[in-house]
Amino acid sequence: MQDCPLRTSVIGSYPFPGWLEFASQHLAEFGPEDLREMQEDAVLAAVHDQLEAGLDVITDGEQSRLDFNLSFYGYLEGIELESAPPRRWGPPAHDQRGKHQIMGELAAPRGFGAVHEFQRLQQLAPPQQSLKASIPGPFTMSGRLLPNDRYPDRYAITEALLPLIREELAALVEAGCREICVDEPSMSCYAHKSDTKRFVDIFNRTVEAVRGRCRLDAHLCFGNYKGRSVGAKRPECMFPDFLDLHVDEMHIEMATLNFRPLPLIEQVAQKMDVAVGLVDVKSYYIETPEEIADRVRECLRYAPPDRLVFAPDCGLSQTARWAAKQKLRNLVQGVRQVRQEVGV
């Protein structure tokens, strides 16, 4: 159980400032020091917005990544980095993301950059502020790599990535990180048609080196590319097997599901803290503080305050910054209202 009842948090990503979006399309015009300064300024902007909202836990907004996981491929050896999407035009969908050919043994001798990201956040955030780092899990990362003779299927690729991710998690803890979110949306997206016990085994072996050494979160959602889902929105398929994940907090997308599966959090809260997605990052409807408060009260029907965490459904990178700022402000205001009511 957590020390901060009815805790407010985020998943990991945050919208890029408009100027960073523009600069990322013209990187050849900047020098190394320009790029370092841009990344630092972008993190400062993300930190500012989260602190202004009043969140209990903040991240660096993943401001130096192209996406929550795509930039990690730049650290991988053994793959062809240039990937051409099979479809370039028409409505946005996941098939507009290219996949990488595997050319040799998969390795990450320089790590994945998450330690440097966290250290920068430590320097820029206020002292004593609760910080969280996020990193994609191996099954989700395997989805952008094409099988070959050496790695004949997605599970073989996952097994090759697993020790690399495990080393990055250990390095984060050594760097002083006290909370890590392992993003595995692919597991929740495929839970309706895959071996969920196998997913649990993969996840637990990934985090075994840091279990008990930091607060571990699992982020489970149904996809959010350009505001679109990709998985079957059936969280009930994850249970009861996912209750065996070795984590302190399990995050479940709820707002986009209209809270229909909310009773599921009761069984989660019996084993770990449950982070409930209270705002829909795929919608530009801005939830009011009063609506948030009603949702928190409904969650309290199924779990005690010291087991509940509240966050957006997913990372906010696909949501316009003006909306992300207001959604976070209202999230915190609504939760604070209920905190006062229940005296925590």
C-alpha positions in Angstrom: 0.0 0.0 0.0 1.1 3.5 -0.7 1.8 6.4 1.7 -0.3 8.9 -0.3 -3.9 7.8 -0.5 -5.8 8.8 -3.6 -2.5 9.5 -5.3 -2.4 11.4 -8.6 0.1 10.4 -11.3 0.8 10.1 -15.1 1.9 7.3 -17.3 5.0 8.7 -18.9 4.6 10.7 -22.1 3.5 14.3 -22.4 2.8 16.5 -25.5 5.8 18.0 -27.2 5.8 21.8 -27.3 5.0 23.1 -30.8 8.5 24.4 -31.3 10.0 21.0 -30.5 7.7 19.4 -33.1 9.0 21.9 -35.6 12.7 21.5 -34.6 12.4 17.7 -34.8 11.7 18.0 -38.5 14.9 20.2 -39.0 17.4 18.4 -36.8 20.2 18.9 -39.4 20.1 22.6 -38.8 21.1 22.3 -35.1 24.4 21.4 -33.4 24.8 18.9 -30.5 24.6 21.7 -27.9 21.5 23.1 -29.5 19.8 19.7 -29.3 20.8 19.2 -25.7 19.3 22.6 -24.8 16.1 21.9 -26.7 15.6 18.6 -24.9 16.3 20.2 -21.5 13.9 23.1 -22.3 11.2 20.6 -23.3 11.6 18.7 -20.1 11.3 21.9 -18.2 8.0 22.7 -20.0 6.6 19.2 -19.2 7.7 19.4 -15.5 6.2 22.9 -15.2 2.8 21.8 -16.6 2.7 18.7 -14.3 3.7 20.7 -11.2 1.2 23.5 -12.1 -1.5 20.8 -12.2 -0.5 19.6 -8.8 0.3 16.0 -9.5 1.8 13.9 -6.7 4.1 12.0 -9.2 5.6 13.5 -12.3 7.8 12.2 -15.2 10.1 14.0 -17.8 7.2 13.6 -20.3 9.5 11.5 -22.5 10.4 14.7 -24.2 13.6 13.3 -25.7 11.9 10.3 -27.3 10.2 10.1 -30.6 7.5 8.0 -29.0 7.2 6.0 -25.8 9.2 3.2 -27.4 10.3 4.0 -31.0 13.4 5.9 -29.9 14.7 2.8 -28.1 15.4 1.1 -31.4 18.1 3.7 -32.0 20.0 2.1 -29.2 19.7 -1.4 -30.5 22.5 -3.1 -32.4 21.7 -5.8 -34.9 18.7 -4.0 -36.7 18.3 -1.9 -39.8 17.1 1.4 -38.5 15.6 2.7 -41.8 12.1 1.3 -41.9 9.5 2.2 -44.5 5.8 2.1 -43.5 3.7 -0.1 -45.8 1.0 2.6 -46.0 1.8 6.4 -46.0 -1.6 8.0 -46.8 -5.1 7.9 -45.5 -6.5 7.8 -42.0 -3.8 7.2 -39.4 -3.4 3.6 -38.1 -0.7 1.4 -36.7 0.3 0.1 -40.2 1.7 3.5 -40.9 4.6 2.7 -38.6 7.4 0.9 -40.3 9.1 -2.2 -38.9 12.8 -2.9 -38.6 14.7 -5.8 -40.2 16.9 -7.8 -37.9 20.4 -8.0 -39.3 22.3 -9.7 -36.5 22.4 -10.4 -32.8 20.3 -8.0 -30.8 22.3 -6.0 -28.3 22.2 -2.7 -26.4 25.8 -2.0 -25.2 25.0 1.6 -24.4 21.7 0.9 -22.7 18.5 2.6 -23.9 19.1 6.1 -22.6 16.5 5.9 -19.8 19.2 6.5 -17.1 20.3 9.8 -18.7 16.7 10.9 -19.1 16.1 10.2 -15.4 19.2 12.0 -14.3 18.2 15.0 -16.3 14.7 14.9 -14.6 16.4 14.8 -11.2 18.4 17.9 -12.0 15.4 19.9 -13.3 12.6 18.8 -10.9 12.2 20.4 -7.4 13.9 18.6 -4.5 11.7 16.0 -2.7 9.3 15.8 -5.7 8.2 12.2 -6.4 9.6 11.2 -9.8 8.8 8.3 -12.1 10.7 6.8 -15.1 9.1 4.7 -17.8 10.4 2.1 -20.1 8.7 -0.2 -22.6 8.7 -3.9 -21.9 10.2 -6.5 -24.2 7.0 -7.9 -25.6 5.8 -4.4 -26.7 9.2 -3.6 -28.1 9.3 -6.8 -30.1 6.3 -5.7 -32.1 8.3 -3.4 -34.4 10.9 -6.0 -35.3 10.5 -8.5 -38.1 11.3 -12.2 -37.4 14.1 -13.9 -39.3 15.9 -17.3 -39.2 17.7 -16.4 -36.0 14.6 -15.0 -34.2 11.7 -16.9 -35.9 8.8 -15.3 -34.1 7.8 -12.5 -31.8 8.4 -14.6 -28.7 12.0 -15.3 -29.7 12.6 -11.6 -30.3 11.0 -10.9 -26.9 13.4 -13.3 -25.2 16.4 -11.6 -26.8 15.2 -8.2 -25.7 14.2 -9.3 -22.2 17.7 -9.2 -20.6 18.5 -5.9 -22.3 15.4 -4.3 -20.7 16.2 -6.0 -17.4 19.7 -4.4 -17.4 18.2 -1.0 -18.1 15.8 -1.4 -15.2 18.7 -2.3 -12.9 20.7 0.7 -14.1 17.7 3.0 -13.3 17.6 1.8 -9.8 21.3 2.2 -9.4 20.9 5.8 -10.6 18.5 6.4 -7.7 15.1 5.9 -9.5 12.5 5.0 -6.9 9.6 4.4 -9.2 9.5 2.8 -12.7 6.6 2.2 -15.0 7.0 -0.8 -17.3 4.8 -0.1 -20.4 3.4 -3.3 -21.8 0.3 -2.3 -23.8 0.9 -5.1 -26.3 0.2 -7.6 -23.5 -3.2 -6.1 -22.7 -4.0 -5.7 -26.4 -3.4 -9.3 -27.1 -4.7 -10.8 -23.9 -8.0 -11.8 -25.5 -6.3 -14.2 -27.9 -2.9 -15.1 -26.3 -1.5 -17.1 -23.4 -1.8 -14.7 -20.5 0.2 -16.9 -18.2 3.1 -16.7 -20.7 2.8 -12.9 -20.6 3.0 -12.9 -16.8 6.1 -15.1 -16.9 7.8 -12.7 -19.4 6.9 -9.7 -17.4 8.1 -11.1 -14.1 11.4 -12.3 -15.5 11.9 -8.8 -16.9 11.5 -7.1 -13.5 13.1 -9.7 -11.2 16.3 -7.8 -10.8 14.6 -4.7 -9.4 11.6 -6.2 -7.6 11.6 -4.9 -4.0 14.2 -2.3 -4.8 11.8 0.3 -6.2 8.1 0.9 -6.8 7.2 -1.0 -9.9 4.2 -0.1 -12.0 2.7 -1.9 -15.0 0.8 0.1 -17.6 -1.8 -1.8 -19.5 -3.9 -0.2 -22.2 -5.4 -0.9 -25.6 -3.2 1.3 -27.8 -3.1 5.0 -28.5 -1.5 5.7 -31.9 -2.8 9.1 -33.2 -5.6 8.8 -30.7 -6.7 5.3 -32.0 -6.9 2.1 -30.1 -5.7 -1.2 -31.6 -6.6 -3.9 -29.1 -9.8 -5.5 -28.1 -11.1 -3.4 -25.2 -11.7 -6.4 -23.0 -9.7 -6.0 -19.8 -11.5 -8.9 -18.2 -9.4 -11.2 -20.4 -6.3 -10.2 -18.4 -7.7 -11.7 -15.2 -7.1 -13.5 -13.0 -3.6 -14.3 -14.5 -2.4 -10.7 -14.5 -2.9 -10.6 -10.8 0.4 -12.5 -10.6 2.4 -9.7 -12.1 5.2 -8.7 -9.7 4.3 -5.1 -9.4 3.3 -2.6 -6.8 0.8 -0.8 -9.0 -1.3 -1.9 -12.0 -2.6 0.8 -14.3 -5.8 0.0 -16.2 -7.4 2.1 -18.9 -11.0 2.9 -17.8 -12.3 6.3 -19.1 -12.4 5.2 -22.8 -14.3 2.2 -21.7 -16.9 4.4 -19.9 -15.9 2.7 -16.7 -17.9 -0.4 -17.6 -15.2 -2.9 -16.2 -14.6 -0.8 -13.0 -15.6 -3.7 -10.7 -12.3 -5.4 -11.8 -10.3 -3.0 -9.6 -11.7 -4.7 -6.5 -9.7 -7.9 -7.2 -6.6 -5.9 -8.3 -6.7 -3.9 -5.0 -6.6 -7.1 -3.0 -3.0 -7.8 -4.3 -1.6 -4.4 -5.3 -2.3 -0.7 -5.8 -4.6 0.0 -8.7 -4.1 3.1 -10.9 -7.4 3.9 -12.7 -7.5 5.9 -15.9 -9.9 8.7 -15.1 -9.5 10.9 -18.2 -9.8 9.9 -21.8 -6.7 11.0 -23.7 -8.3 10.0 -27.0 -11.1 12.6 -26.5 -11.1 16.4 -26.6 -14.0 16.5 -24.1 -12.5 18.1 -21.0 -13.7 16.2 -17.9 -14.8 18.6 -15.2 -13.5 18.4 -11.6 -17.0 17.4 -10.5 -17.0 14.5 -13.0 -13.6 13.4 -11.8 -14.8 13.5 -8.2 -17.8 11.4 -9.0 -15.5 8.8 -10.7 -13.2 8.8 -7.7 -16.2 8.2 -5.4 -17.3 5.3 -7.6 -13.8 3.8 -7.4 -14.0 4.0 -3.6 -16.9 1.5 -3.8 -14.3 -1.1 -4.8 -11.0 -0.2 -3.3 -9.7 1.7 -0.2 -8.0 5.1 -0.5 -4.5 3.7 0.2 -4.9 1.3 -2.8 -6.0 3.9 -5.3 -4.0 5.9 -7.8 -5.5 8.2 -10.5 -4.0 9.0 -13.9 -5.0 9.6 -17.5 -5.9 6.4 -19.5 -2.5 6.5 -21.3 0.4 8.7 -21.9 -0.5 12.2 -23.2 1.8 12.4 -26.2 -1.1 12.1 -28.7 -3.2 14.8 -27.0 -2.8 18.5 -27.8 -1.0 20.3 -25.0 -3.8 22.7 -24.2 -6.1 19.8 -23.5 -3.5 17.8 -21.6 -2.9 20.7 -19.3 -6.6 21.2 -18.5 -7.3 17.5 -18.1 -4.5 17.2 -15.6 -5.6 20.2 -13.6 -9.2 19.0 -13.4 -8.0 15.5 -12.5 -6.1 16.8 -9.5 -8.9 19.2 -8.5 -11.4 16.4 -8.5 -9.3 14.0 -6.5 -8.5 16.7 -4.0 -12.2 17.3 -3.5 -12.7 13.7 -2.5 -9.6 13.7 -0.3 -11.2 16.4 1.7 -14.5 14.5 1.9 -12.9 11.3 3.2 -10.3 13.0 5.4 -7.1 11.8 3.8 
